[in-house]
């Protein structure tokens, strides 16, 4: 009888320890995976593409604008660079706030291509720098401009809609400022990659324009998979302990 009572106490101790370990594991999971779903959020892949695109634009255009303000040969290029860097700081704050409300994970680094553009600017000087700066930024703004309009026209989420409206104003202003330098080579501007009418290719077109990349991201699906595996393993271990008793 004493042996049975001792076995029960050991079982209770092991089960308690197991539950503590599982609880601790739940505590360190990313908040986005455990957050209660917001019934007002109706994001889709195109919405996420817009958030990523606006964020990525700021990650490389802010340092590009700062660079232009410091080393641009033309006074107008220096002026435009400083203003674009300042405005992207504001826009970056808006996209971060929107992502926080939506529980979305944003990139933390420019793409490899964007880093290449920054390196290209760092290695240039004088009139060559001015031309590279205006060309790179004008093409980039022209690419994301139709994506913003397409997402604004189709999104069901009011937060994404507001971000698209704000981004549209900034991008339009930036294109106007870049064009005011007189350095835009119109014949070299690529046509925008617009999706065909009555087509489901919006996301593909948006991704082709914006690209992808950024820092380490952990998807909510992966987090939940790890959590469920841990929970299942814990449940099985508990069952084995109880069966042995």
Secondary structure as UniProt FT lines:
FT   HELIX           2..27
FT   HELIX           31..34
FT   TURN            39..40
FT   HELIX           45..71
FT   HELIX           75..102
FT   HELIX           112..122
FT   HELIX           126..154
FT   HELIX           158..179
FT   TURN            180..182
FT   HELIX           186..188
FT   TURN            197..198
FT   HELIX           202..210
FT   HELIX           220..244
//
